Amino acid sequence: MEQKHWQDWVTLLVGLWLIISPWALGAGAAEGAFGSLATWNFVLSGAAAAILAASALFAFRQWEEWLDLVVGLWLVISPWILGFSDTTMLLWNALLCGAVIAVMSGWTAMDAGREGTV
């Protein structure tokens, strides 16, 4: 029995938001379309989260959730590692989106573990 998790839909939406967020928040225009590390970080992390969430919706594998958890945790620490923690809007975007992805994927992985889903 294939089990769909609503948390994967949330992660998919947050991933898609991350892809467009540099331009929606004005960060993409600051240093050219793909000029800043923050822009690359949001686009690549968002794409990874969205792809993992979408694949989990079609054929759930618990390891996908653990990879999404890593993406979420990366987003939470990335402002300090990549040096954009002084830009408030980008900082909060990374923190909130990372926290949502981490919580949603961790929740799904734990539920799947209790249900015995592999």
VMD Tcl script that builds the backbone (N, CA, C; Angstrom):
set m [mol new atoms 354]
animate dup $m
set s [atomselect $m all]
$s set {name element resname resid chain x y z} {
  {N N MET 1 A 0.843 -1.184 0.000}
  {CA C MET 1 A 0.000 0.000 0.000}
  {C C MET 1 A 0.888 1.247 0.000}
  {N N GLU 2 A 0.757 2.064 -1.032}
  {CA C GLU 2 A 1.503 3.317 -1.121}
  {C C GLU 2 A 0.893 4.333 -0.171}
  {N N GLN 3 A 1.714 4.915 0.627}
  {CA C GLN 3 A 1.238 5.924 1.565}
  {C C GLN 3 A 1.735 7.297 1.123}
  {N N LYS 4 A 0.810 8.224 1.012}
  {CA C LYS 4 A 1.149 9.609 0.696}
  {C C LYS 4 A 1.163 10.396 2.001}
  {N N HIS 5 A 2.133 11.256 2.126}
  {CA C HIS 5 A 2.258 12.079 3.325}
  {C C HIS 5 A 2.031 13.540 2.950}
  {N N TRP 6 A 1.133 14.196 3.668}
  {CA C TRP 6 A 0.835 15.592 3.381}
  {C C TRP 6 A 2.059 16.481 3.586}
  {N N GLN 7 A 2.963 16.042 4.443}
  {CA C GLN 7 A 4.163 16.826 4.712}
  {C C GLN 7 A 5.028 16.976 3.452}
  {N N ASP 8 A 4.977 15.969 2.559}
  {CA C ASP 8 A 5.742 16.061 1.315}
  {C C ASP 8 A 5.207 17.173 0.416}
  {N N TRP 9 A 3.894 17.400 0.453}
  {CA C TRP 9 A 3.316 18.508 -0.306}
  {C C TRP 9 A 3.816 19.845 0.228}
  {N N VAL 10 A 3.892 19.967 1.546}
  {CA C VAL 10 A 4.398 21.197 2.157}
  {C C VAL 10 A 5.857 21.417 1.756}
  {N N THR 11 A 6.657 20.365 1.835}
  {CA C THR 11 A 8.065 20.462 1.456}
  {C C THR 11 A 8.218 20.832 -0.016}
  {N N LEU 12 A 7.376 20.253 -0.867}
  {CA C LEU 12 A 7.408 20.580 -2.295}
  {C C LEU 12 A 7.124 22.066 -2.519}
  {N N LEU 13 A 6.111 22.587 -1.856}
  {CA C LEU 13 A 5.765 24.003 -1.995}
  {C C LEU 13 A 6.870 24.919 -1.471}
  {N N VAL 14 A 7.457 24.554 -0.341}
  {CA C VAL 14 A 8.555 25.361 0.205}
  {C C VAL 14 A 9.755 25.308 -0.740}
  {N N GLY 15 A 10.029 24.142 -1.312}
  {CA C GLY 15 A 11.114 24.026 -2.282}
  {C C GLY 15 A 10.894 24.916 -3.490}
  {N N LEU 16 A 9.662 24.930 -4.008}
  {CA C LEU 16 A 9.353 25.792 -5.147}
  {C C LEU 16 A 9.488 27.266 -4.769}
  {N N TRP 17 A 9.032 27.617 -3.565}
  {CA C TRP 17 A 9.201 28.996 -3.095}
  {C C TRP 17 A 10.683 29.370 -3.051}
  {N N LEU 18 A 11.514 28.464 -2.534}
  {CA C LEU 18 A 12.946 28.758 -2.441}
  {C C LEU 18 A 13.551 29.051 -3.811}
  {N N ILE 19 A 13.090 28.345 -4.828}
  {CA C ILE 19 A 13.624 28.547 -6.178}
  {C C ILE 19 A 13.326 29.960 -6.673}
  {N N ILE 20 A 12.140 30.463 -6.410}
  {CA C ILE 20 A 11.781 31.796 -6.903}
  {C C ILE 20 A 12.060 32.908 -5.892}
  {N N SER 21 A 12.331 32.558 -4.653}
  {CA C SER 21 A 12.464 33.564 -3.597}
  {C C SER 21 A 13.565 34.599 -3.816}
  {N N PRO 22 A 14.705 34.268 -4.412}
  {CA C PRO 22 A 15.699 35.336 -4.591}
  {C C PRO 22 A 15.159 36.510 -5.407}
  {N N TRP 23 A 14.344 36.216 -6.398}
  {CA C TRP 23 A 13.781 37.286 -7.221}
  {C C TRP 23 A 12.565 37.916 -6.553}
  {N N ALA 24 A 11.769 37.113 -5.879}
  {CA C ALA 24 A 10.601 37.645 -5.168}
  {C C ALA 24 A 11.034 38.566 -4.027}
  {N N LEU 25 A 12.174 38.257 -3.410}
  {CA C LEU 25 A 12.671 39.063 -2.291}
  {C C LEU 25 A 13.668 40.121 -2.740}
  {N N GLY 26 A 13.975 40.161 -4.024}
  {CA C GLY 26 A 14.882 41.162 -4.550}
  {C C GLY 26 A 16.353 40.832 -4.433}
  {N N ALA 27 A 16.684 39.630 -3.994}
  {CA C ALA 27 A 18.096 39.268 -3.838}
  {C C ALA 27 A 18.752 38.940 -5.166}
  {N N GLY 28 A 17.992 38.402 -6.104}
  {CA C GLY 28 A 18.546 38.038 -7.397}
  {C C GLY 28 A 18.987 39.244 -8.189}
  {N N ALA 29 A 18.323 40.361 -7.992}
  {CA C ALA 29 A 18.651 41.576 -8.737}
  {C C ALA 29 A 19.881 42.275 -8.170}
  {N N ALA 30 A 20.206 41.994 -6.924}
  {CA C ALA 30 A 21.292 42.706 -6.263}
  {C C ALA 30 A 22.641 42.489 -6.942}
  {N N GLU 31 A 22.943 41.274 -7.350}
  {CA C GLU 31 A 24.246 40.976 -7.953}
  {C C GLU 31 A 24.072 40.263 -9.290}
  {N N GLY 32 A 23.039 40.586 -10.016}
  {CA C GLY 32 A 22.790 39.898 -11.268}
  {C C GLY 32 A 21.908 38.685 -11.024}
  {N N ALA 33 A 21.432 38.099 -12.064}
  {CA C ALA 33 A 20.459 37.011 -11.956}
  {C C ALA 33 A 20.958 35.871 -11.085}
  {N N PHE 34 A 22.197 35.461 -11.272}
  {CA C PHE 34 A 22.729 34.353 -10.487}
  {C C PHE 34 A 24.047 34.724 -9.836}
  {N N GLY 35 A 24.157 35.971 -9.422}
  {CA C GLY 35 A 25.429 36.461 -8.942}
  {C C GLY 35 A 25.791 36.115 -7.523}
  {N N SER 36 A 24.840 35.965 -6.652}
  {CA C SER 36 A 25.185 35.815 -5.237}
  {C C SER 36 A 25.125 34.363 -4.779}
  {N N LEU 37 A 25.903 34.088 -3.753}
  {CA C LEU 37 A 25.864 32.757 -3.147}
  {C C LEU 37 A 24.495 32.459 -2.555}
  {N N ALA 38 A 23.845 33.481 -2.003}
  {CA C ALA 38 A 22.506 33.284 -1.444}
  {C C ALA 38 A 21.535 32.825 -2.522}
  {N N THR 39 A 21.619 33.436 -3.699}
  {CA C THR 39 A 20.730 33.039 -4.799}
  {C C THR 39 A 20.968 31.584 -5.182}
  {N N TRP 40 A 22.226 31.236 -5.383}
  {CA C TRP 40 A 22.544 29.837 -5.717}
  {C C TRP 40 A 22.077 28.893 -4.610}
  {N N ASN 41 A 22.291 29.290 -3.381}
  {CA C ASN 41 A 21.887 28.463 -2.245}
  {C C ASN 41 A 20.387 28.199 -2.261}
  {N N PHE 42 A 19.592 29.250 -2.449}
  {CA C PHE 42 A 18.141 29.078 -2.448}
  {C C PHE 42 A 17.670 28.252 -3.639}
  {N N VAL 43 A 18.218 28.516 -4.809}
  {CA C VAL 43 A 17.786 27.794 -6.013}
  {C C VAL 43 A 18.153 26.315 -5.910}
  {N N LEU 44 A 19.389 26.014 -5.559}
  {CA C LEU 44 A 19.816 24.606 -5.500}
  {C C LEU 44 A 19.171 23.851 -4.340}
  {N N SER 45 A 19.091 24.487 -3.183}
  {CA C SER 45 A 18.440 23.832 -2.030}
  {C C SER 45 A 16.952 23.629 -2.303}
  {N N GLY 46 A 16.320 24.633 -2.899}
  {CA C GLY 46 A 14.902 24.519 -3.242}
  {C C GLY 46 A 14.652 23.421 -4.256}
  {N N ALA 47 A 15.516 23.346 -5.265}
  {CA C ALA 47 A 15.371 22.292 -6.272}
  {C C ALA 47 A 15.549 20.913 -5.645}
  {N N ALA 48 A 16.546 20.774 -4.780}
  {CA C ALA 48 A 16.768 19.489 -4.114}
  {C C ALA 48 A 15.560 19.100 -3.260}
  {N N ALA 49 A 15.061 20.041 -2.466}
  {CA C ALA 49 A 13.904 19.756 -1.607}
  {C C ALA 49 A 12.679 19.404 -2.441}
  {N N ALA 50 A 12.436 20.156 -3.506}
  {CA C ALA 50 A 11.264 19.920 -4.351}
  {C C ALA 50 A 11.358 18.566 -5.064}
  {N N ILE 51 A 12.530 18.243 -5.594}
  {CA C ILE 51 A 12.702 16.961 -6.295}
  {C C ILE 51 A 12.540 15.795 -5.331}
  {N N LEU 52 A 13.149 15.895 -4.163}
  {CA C LEU 52 A 13.017 14.820 -3.171}
  {C C LEU 52 A 11.572 14.655 -2.707}
  {N N ALA 53 A 10.883 15.768 -2.476}
  {CA C ALA 53 A 9.487 15.707 -2.033}
  {C C ALA 53 A 8.598 15.133 -3.128}
  {N N ALA 54 A 8.810 15.567 -4.363}
  {CA C ALA 54 A 8.002 15.059 -5.474}
  {C C ALA 54 A 8.236 13.572 -5.671}
  {N N SER 55 A 9.481 13.137 -5.574}
  {CA C SER 55 A 9.732 11.705 -5.742}
  {C C SER 55 A 9.128 10.905 -4.590}
  {N N ALA 56 A 9.114 11.482 -3.392}
  {CA C ALA 56 A 8.482 10.795 -2.258}
  {C C ALA 56 A 6.973 10.677 -2.462}
  {N N LEU 57 A 6.383 11.633 -3.161}
  {CA C LEU 57 A 4.944 11.560 -3.423}
  {C C LEU 57 A 4.610 10.454 -4.420}
  {N N PHE 58 A 5.534 10.161 -5.332}
  {CA C PHE 58 A 5.280 9.133 -6.343}
  {C C PHE 58 A 5.704 7.749 -5.888}
  {N N ALA 59 A 6.818 7.645 -5.205}
  {CA C ALA 59 A 7.311 6.356 -4.718}
  {C C ALA 59 A 8.091 6.620 -3.433}
  {N N PHE 60 A 7.409 6.521 -2.313}
  {CA C PHE 60 A 8.002 6.883 -1.029}
  {C C PHE 60 A 9.153 5.953 -0.659}
  {N N ARG 61 A 10.252 6.579 -0.299}
  {CA C ARG 61 A 11.398 5.891 0.292}
  {C C ARG 61 A 11.838 6.738 1.471}
  {N N GLN 62 A 12.074 6.098 2.578}
  {CA C GLN 62 A 12.400 6.838 3.791}
  {C C GLN 62 A 13.699 7.640 3.655}
  {N N TRP 63 A 14.638 7.159 2.889}
  {CA C TRP 63 A 15.908 7.869 2.740}
  {C C TRP 63 A 15.715 9.246 2.112}
  {N N GLU 64 A 14.668 9.400 1.296}
  {CA C GLU 64 A 14.390 10.713 0.699}
  {C C GLU 64 A 14.077 11.739 1.785}
  {N N GLU 65 A 13.380 11.289 2.797}
  {CA C GLU 65 A 13.036 12.196 3.902}
  {C C GLU 65 A 14.290 12.603 4.678}
  {N N TRP 66 A 15.203 11.670 4.862}
  {CA C TRP 66 A 16.426 11.993 5.593}
  {C C TRP 66 A 17.296 12.958 4.790}
  {N N LEU 67 A 17.315 12.818 3.471}
  {CA C LEU 67 A 18.044 13.777 2.638}
  {C C LEU 67 A 17.398 15.160 2.698}
  {N N ASP 68 A 16.063 15.191 2.698}
  {CA C ASP 68 A 15.367 16.474 2.845}
  {C C ASP 68 A 15.675 17.109 4.195}
  {N N LEU 69 A 15.806 16.294 5.215}
  {CA C LEU 69 A 16.181 16.805 6.538}
  {C C LEU 69 A 17.546 17.486 6.473}
  {N N VAL 70 A 18.485 16.869 5.766}
  {CA C VAL 70 A 19.815 17.466 5.597}
  {C C VAL 70 A 19.712 18.801 4.851}
  {N N VAL 71 A 18.882 18.854 3.814}
  {CA C VAL 71 A 18.680 20.106 3.074}
  {C C VAL 71 A 18.133 21.185 4.011}
  {N N GLY 72 A 17.143 20.824 4.821}
  {CA C GLY 72 A 16.568 21.786 5.761}
  {C C GLY 72 A 17.583 22.291 6.774}
  {N N LEU 73 A 18.365 21.384 7.324}
  {CA C LEU 73 A 19.383 21.788 8.298}
  {C C LEU 73 A 20.463 22.648 7.638}
  {N N TRP 74 A 20.824 22.316 6.398}
  {CA C TRP 74 A 21.774 23.143 5.666}
  {C C TRP 74 A 21.255 24.575 5.530}
  {N N LEU 75 A 19.987 24.691 5.156}
  {CA C LEU 75 A 19.410 26.026 4.987}
  {C C LEU 75 A 19.478 26.833 6.277}
  {N N VAL 76 A 19.271 26.177 7.406}
  {CA C VAL 76 A 19.298 26.874 8.694}
  {C C VAL 76 A 20.688 27.432 8.999}
  {N N ILE 77 A 21.734 26.710 8.658}
  {CA C ILE 77 A 23.094 27.183 8.975}
  {C C ILE 77 A 23.754 27.951 7.827}
  {N N SER 78 A 23.197 27.866 6.641}
  {CA C SER 78 A 23.836 28.452 5.455}
  {C C SER 78 A 24.049 29.971 5.501}
  {N N PRO 79 A 23.177 30.761 6.131}
  {CA C PRO 79 A 23.446 32.207 6.132}
  {C C PRO 79 A 24.795 32.582 6.753}
  {N N TRP 80 A 25.222 31.849 7.756}
  {CA C TRP 80 A 26.486 32.150 8.415}
  {C C TRP 80 A 27.659 31.560 7.640}
  {N N ILE 81 A 27.456 30.410 7.045}
  {CA C ILE 81 A 28.542 29.786 6.282}
  {C C ILE 81 A 28.788 30.537 4.971}
  {N N LEU 82 A 27.707 30.952 4.309}
  {CA C LEU 82 A 27.838 31.623 3.018}
  {C C LEU 82 A 27.924 33.148 3.134}
  {N N GLY 83 A 27.731 33.676 4.343}
  {CA C GLY 83 A 27.954 35.092 4.580}
  {C C GLY 83 A 26.823 36.038 4.221}
  {N N PHE 84 A 25.573 35.571 4.288}
  {CA C PHE 84 A 24.477 36.509 4.042}
  {C C PHE 84 A 23.585 36.681 5.267}
  {N N SER 85 A 24.139 36.405 6.447}
  {CA C SER 85 A 23.368 36.542 7.680}
  {C C SER 85 A 23.070 37.997 8.027}
  {N N ASP 86 A 23.765 38.937 7.401}
  {CA C ASP 86 A 23.519 40.351 7.675}
  {C C ASP 86 A 22.358 40.920 6.859}
  {N N THR 87 A 21.822 40.129 5.933}
  {CA C THR 87 A 20.664 40.543 5.137}
  {C C THR 87 A 19.425 39.897 5.745}
  {N N THR 88 A 18.690 40.677 6.512}
  {CA C THR 88 A 17.599 40.164 7.339}
  {C C THR 88 A 16.587 39.321 6.569}
  {N N MET 89 A 16.136 39.799 5.433}
  {CA C MET 89 A 15.105 39.075 4.688}
  {C C MET 89 A 15.615 37.707 4.210}
  {N N LEU 90 A 16.848 37.668 3.732}
  {CA C LEU 90 A 17.420 36.401 3.268}
  {C C LEU 90 A 17.687 35.460 4.437}
  {N N LEU 91 A 18.137 36.032 5.545}
  {CA C LEU 91 A 18.364 35.230 6.750}
  {C C LEU 91 A 17.082 34.539 7.190}
  {N N TRP 92 A 16.002 35.305 7.313}
  {CA C TRP 92 A 14.735 34.734 7.763}
  {C C TRP 92 A 14.153 33.750 6.749}
  {N N ASN 93 A 14.355 34.021 5.478}
  {CA C ASN 93 A 13.897 33.090 4.449}
  {C C ASN 93 A 14.589 31.736 4.617}
  {N N ALA 94 A 15.907 31.775 4.811}
  {CA C ALA 94 A 16.662 30.533 4.988}
  {C C ALA 94 A 16.262 29.825 6.276}
  {N N LEU 95 A 16.144 30.581 7.358}
  {CA C LEU 95 A 15.797 29.972 8.651}
  {C C LEU 95 A 14.406 29.341 8.635}
  {N N LEU 96 A 13.412 30.101 8.176}
  {CA C LEU 96 A 12.037 29.593 8.190}
  {C C LEU 96 A 11.837 28.429 7.220}
  {N N CYS 97 A 12.324 28.592 6.008}
  {CA C CYS 97 A 12.162 27.514 5.020}
  {C C CYS 97 A 12.939 26.271 5.444}
  {N N GLY 98 A 14.152 26.474 5.944}
  {CA C GLY 98 A 14.940 25.337 6.420}
  {C C GLY 98 A 14.271 24.614 7.572}
  {N N ALA 99 A 13.721 25.381 8.499}
  {CA C ALA 99 A 13.037 24.770 9.644}
  {C C ALA 99 A 11.801 23.989 9.193}
  {N N VAL 100 A 11.033 24.556 8.282}
  {CA C VAL 100 A 9.830 23.867 7.790}
  {C C VAL 100 A 10.226 22.563 7.087}
  {N N ILE 101 A 11.220 22.615 6.217}
  {CA C ILE 101 A 11.652 21.416 5.501}
  {C C ILE 101 A 12.170 20.368 6.479}
  {N N ALA 102 A 12.985 20.790 7.436}
  {CA C ALA 102 A 13.538 19.846 8.416}
  {C C ALA 102 A 12.434 19.202 9.253}
  {N N VAL 103 A 11.497 19.999 9.720}
  {CA C VAL 103 A 10.413 19.466 10.555}
  {C C VAL 103 A 9.515 18.524 9.750}
  {N N MET 104 A 9.137 18.936 8.545}
  {CA C MET 104 A 8.253 18.112 7.719}
  {C C MET 104 A 8.913 16.782 7.347}
  {N N SER 105 A 10.166 16.824 6.952}
  {CA C SER 105 A 10.839 15.587 6.554}
  {C C SER 105 A 11.141 14.699 7.756}
  {N N GLY 106 A 11.554 15.303 8.859}
  {CA C GLY 106 A 11.789 14.508 10.072}
  {C C GLY 106 A 10.518 13.857 10.568}
  {N N TRP 107 A 9.426 14.597 10.536}
  {CA C TRP 107 A 8.123 14.080 10.952}
  {C C TRP 107 A 7.723 12.891 10.084}
  {N N THR 108 A 7.850 13.042 8.771}
  {CA C THR 108 A 7.475 11.968 7.856}
  {C C THR 108 A 8.370 10.747 8.042}
  {N N ALA 109 A 9.665 10.966 8.210}
  {CA C ALA 109 A 10.599 9.846 8.403}
  {C C ALA 109 A 10.277 9.094 9.689}
  {N N MET 110 A 9.960 9.826 10.740}
  {CA C MET 110 A 9.624 9.173 12.016}
  {C C MET 110 A 8.312 8.408 11.901}
  {N N ASP 111 A 7.321 9.022 11.252}
  {CA C ASP 111 A 6.044 8.317 11.039}
  {C C ASP 111 A 6.240 7.054 10.223}
  {N N ALA 112 A 7.022 7.143 9.182}
  {CA C ALA 112 A 7.278 5.989 8.314}
  {C C ALA 112 A 7.991 4.893 9.095}
  {N N GLY 113 A 8.910 5.290 9.968}
  {CA C GLY 113 A 9.620 4.306 10.790}
  {C C GLY 113 A 8.682 3.578 11.743}
  {N N ARG 114 A 7.719 4.303 12.308}
  {CA C ARG 114 A 6.743 3.674 13.211}
  {C C ARG 114 A 5.779 2.783 12.446}
  {N N GLU 115 A 5.467 3.183 11.196}
  {CA C GLU 115 A 4.524 2.411 10.383}
  {C C GLU 115 A 5.198 1.208 9.729}
  {N N GLY 116 A 6.533 1.179 9.762}
  {CA C GLY 116 A 7.261 0.104 9.114}
  {C C GLY 116 A 7.399 0.283 7.621}
  {N N THR 117 A 7.165 1.506 7.112}
  {CA C THR 117 A 7.322 1.795 5.700}
  {C C THR 117 A 8.807 1.973 5.411}
  {N N VAL 118 A 9.255 1.417 4.306}
  {CA C VAL 118 A 10.694 1.526 3.985}
  {C C VAL 118 A 10.910 2.597 2.964}
}
mol reanalyze $m
mol bondsrecalc $m
mol representation Tube
mol addrep $m
